[in-house]
Amino acid sequence: MTDGRVTVSNLKKVYGEADEGEFLSVVGPSGCGKSTLLYLIAGFLDPTSGTVAVDGEPIDGPGTDRGVVFQDYALFPWRTVEGNTTYGLEEAGVPESEREAIAERYIEMMDLDGFEEKYPEELSGGMRQRVSLARTLAYDPAILLMDEPFGALDRPLRESLQDHLLDIWRDLEKTVVFITHDVEEAVYLSERVLIMTRHPGTKKAMTEVDLDRSKGREAIVTSDAFTRTKNAVWRSLREETETGTEAR
């Protein structure tokens, strides 16, 4: 089991580090390489130069220490909720009795009780995303890599899943790298927000997020601290967007 410290360096410029147990969001103009950065950490792509490491060890491919959640769910349509949740455990050779117990835990955590035998086509978009998250969490990765997981959902559902994700993050203490185009989402979820330049995508700024999370959503998003942080990220991001417009 790794501790979950991700370091990305010398890919033309140092991106920085996601500390163990941290929730880090990444925002930037379209096409700047947000998803590419995530796929490099996941081990789906090889860097042209530089290194990506977990706990000091260079990444040389996908691994069970890193779990990826995609926007399009990536569920197996021929498998039930339980079957999708146990897939990674089967691949890892976990005995059937243990797989069922682990799946039951994460299905319950995702509020999917009673839907164990349902197939993806029978579920709403929000439920499918919860199945995807349950499947990823079931094999207990130290790091969660999330590529705009709520981007296709309507606002009320997206906000509900954001709160659910925060509860899970606090409970399981995972390192989370979260790609999003939504500045408000990034600030609401994260401890830090990485803003990327437009092209080539490098680190423009790292914004600390200091919010009183003991209060509910409405109190948080209407607080002065939230507004200041959101505006700071917006200003930095807008500079990149305006630069791109002028260049055209």
C-alpha positions in Angstrom: 0.0 0.0 0.0 1.4 3.4 -1.0 1.0 6.6 1.0 -0.3 8.4 -2.0 2.1 11.2 -2.7 2.2 12.2 -6.4 5.1 14.2 -7.9 5.1 15.5 -11.5 8.3 17.3 -12.5 10.4 18.4 -15.5 7.7 17.8 -18.0 9.0 21.1 -19.5 8.2 22.7 -16.1 7.4 21.4 -12.6 3.7 21.0 -11.9 4.2 20.3 -8.2 3.0 17.7 -5.8 -0.2 16.3 -4.5 0.4 15.5 -0.8 -0.8 12.3 0.9 -4.5 12.6 1.6 -4.9 15.9 -0.2 -7.7 16.9 -2.5 -6.2 18.8 -5.4 -8.2 20.1 -8.3 -6.8 21.1 -11.7 -8.3 23.8 -13.9 -7.2 25.4 -17.1 -8.3 26.4 -20.6 -9.7 23.8 -23.0 -6.9 21.9 -24.6 -4.3 22.8 -22.1 -3.6 19.2 -21.1 -5.6 18.7 -17.9 -6.7 15.2 -18.9 -3.3 14.4 -20.3 -1.7 15.2 -16.9 -4.2 12.8 -15.3 -3.5 10.0 -17.8 0.3 10.5 -17.2 -0.3 10.0 -13.4 -2.6 7.0 -14.2 0.2 5.4 -16.3 -1.9 5.4 -19.4 0.6 7.6 -21.2 4.4 7.9 -21.1 6.0 11.3 -20.7 8.2 12.5 -23.5 10.6 13.8 -20.9 10.6 14.3 -17.2 9.1 12.0 -14.5 5.9 11.2 -12.8 6.3 9.4 -9.5 4.3 8.0 -6.6 6.1 8.0 -3.3 9.3 8.7 -5.1 8.9 5.7 -7.5 8.6 6.5 -11.2 5.3 5.4 -12.8 5.8 2.9 -15.6 2.2 1.9 -16.2 -1.2 1.6 -14.6 -1.3 0.2 -11.0 -3.8 -0.7 -8.3 -2.3 2.1 -6.2 -4.2 4.5 -8.5 -7.9 4.4 -9.3 -9.4 6.4 -12.2 -13.0 7.6 -12.5 -14.1 8.9 -15.9 -16.9 11.3 -16.9 -18.5 8.6 -19.1 -18.6 6.0 -16.2 -16.8 3.2 -18.2 -19.0 0.5 -16.7 -19.4 -2.9 -18.2 -23.0 -3.1 -19.6 -23.2 -6.8 -19.2 -22.4 -6.7 -15.5 -24.7 -5.8 -12.7 -23.9 -3.1 -10.0 -22.4 -5.8 -7.9 -20.5 -7.3 -10.8 -19.0 -4.0 -11.8 -18.0 -3.3 -8.2 -16.2 -6.6 -7.9 -14.4 -6.5 -11.2 -11.1 -5.1 -10.0 -11.1 -7.5 -7.1 -11.6 -10.5 -9.4 -8.7 -9.3 -11.5 -6.6 -9.1 -8.4 -7.5 -12.7 -7.4 -9.5 -11.8 -4.3 -11.5 -14.8 -3.1 -15.3 -14.7 -3.9 -16.4 -14.5 -0.3 -14.2 -11.5 0.3 -15.2 -9.8 -2.9 -18.9 -9.9 -1.9 -18.2 -8.4 1.5 -16.0 -5.6 0.0 -18.6 -4.9 -2.7 -21.4 -4.8 -0.1 -19.4 -2.1 1.9 -18.9 0.2 -1.1 -22.4 -0.3 -2.6 -23.8 0.7 0.8 -21.3 3.7 1.0 -22.6 4.8 -2.4 -26.3 4.6 -1.3 -26.9 1.8 -3.9 -28.5 -0.7 -1.5 -31.2 -2.6 -3.3 -29.7 -2.0 -6.8 -27.1 -4.8 -6.6 -28.7 -6.8 -9.4 -29.5 -3.9 -11.7 -27.6 -3.3 -15.0 -26.1 0.1 -16.0 -28.9 0.7 -18.5 -31.4 0.5 -15.7 -29.7 3.3 -13.7 -29.7 7.1 -13.8 -26.5 9.0 -14.7 -25.8 9.8 -11.1 -26.2 6.2 -10.0 -23.9 5.0 -12.8 -21.2 7.4 -11.6 -21.7 6.1 -8.0 -21.2 2.6 -9.3 -18.0 3.7 -11.1 -16.7 5.2 -7.9 -17.7 2.1 -5.9 -15.8 -0.1 -8.3 -12.7 2.1 -8.0 -12.8 2.3 -4.3 -13.3 -1.4 -3.8 -9.7 -2.3 -4.6 -8.5 0.4 -2.2 -6.2 2.6 -4.2 -4.3 5.2 -2.3 -4.9 7.8 -5.1 -8.1 8.7 -6.8 -7.8 10.3 -10.3 -11.0 11.9 -11.4 -11.5 13.2 -14.9 -14.5 15.6 -14.9 -16.6 12.9 -13.2 -19.7 15.1 -12.7 -19.4 17.2 -15.9 -22.3 15.6 -17.7 -24.7 15.8 -14.8 -27.3 18.5 -14.0 -26.4 21.0 -11.2 -28.5 19.6 -8.3 -27.2 16.0 -8.9 -23.7 17.3 -9.4 -23.8 19.2 -6.1 -25.2 16.1 -4.3 -22.4 13.9 -5.6 -19.8 16.6 -4.7 -20.9 16.4 -1.1 -21.0 12.7 -1.2 -17.4 12.6 -2.6 -16.2 15.0 0.2 -17.7 12.7 2.8 -15.9 9.7 1.3 -12.6 11.6 1.0 -12.8 12.6 4.7 -13.7 9.0 5.7 -11.1 7.1 3.6 -8.3 9.8 3.5 -7.4 9.2 -0.1 -5.3 11.5 -2.2 -7.5 13.0 -4.9 -6.5 14.6 -8.2 -9.7 16.1 -9.7 -9.9 17.5 -13.2 -12.7 20.0 -13.8 -13.6 23.0 -16.0 -15.9 24.3 -13.2 -14.0 26.8 -11.0 -16.7 26.8 -8.3 -16.6 23.0 -8.1 -12.8 23.1 -7.8 -12.8 25.6 -5.0 -15.7 23.9 -3.1 -14.0 20.5 -3.2 -10.4 21.2 -2.8 -7.6 22.1 -0.4 -5.6 23.5 -3.3 -6.3 24.4 -7.0 -3.7 24.1 -9.7 -4.3 26.5 -12.6 -2.6 25.6 -15.9 -1.5 27.8 -18.7 -3.2 27.4 -22.1 -0.4 25.8 -24.3 1.9 24.3 -23.6 0.1 23.4 -20.4 2.3 24.2 -17.5 1.7 25.4 -13.9 0.5 29.0 -13.9 -0.5 29.2 -10.2 -1.3 27.1 -7.2 -4.1 28.6 -5.1 -4.7 27.5 -1.4 -8.3 27.0 -0.4 -9.0 27.8 3.3 -12.8 27.3 4.0 -14.7 26.5 7.2 -16.1 23.1 6.1 -17.8 22.5 9.4 -20.8 24.5 7.9 -23.2 23.4 5.2 -22.9 24.0 1.5 -25.0 27.3 1.4 -22.9 28.8 4.2 -19.7 27.8 2.5 -20.5 29.1 -1.0 -21.8 32.4 0.3 -18.8 33.0 2.5 -16.3 35.8 1.8 -13.5 33.3 1.8 -15.2 31.2 -0.9 -15.9 34.3 -3.0 -12.3 35.6 -2.7 -10.8 32.2 -3.6 -13.1 31.7 -6.5 -12.4 35.1 -7.9 -8.7 34.6 -7.6 -8.9 31.4 -9.6 -11.2 33.0 -12.1 -8.8 35.9 -12.6 -5.9 33.7 -13.2 -7.8 31.4 -15.6 -9.3 34.4 -17.4 -5.8 35.7 -18.2 -5.0 32.5 -20.0 -8.4 32.6 -21.9 -7.9 36.2 -23.0 -4.3 35.5 -24.0 -5.6 32.7 -26.2 -8.2 34.9 -27.8 -5.7 37.7 -28.6 -3.4 35.1 -30.2 -6.1 34.1 -32.6 
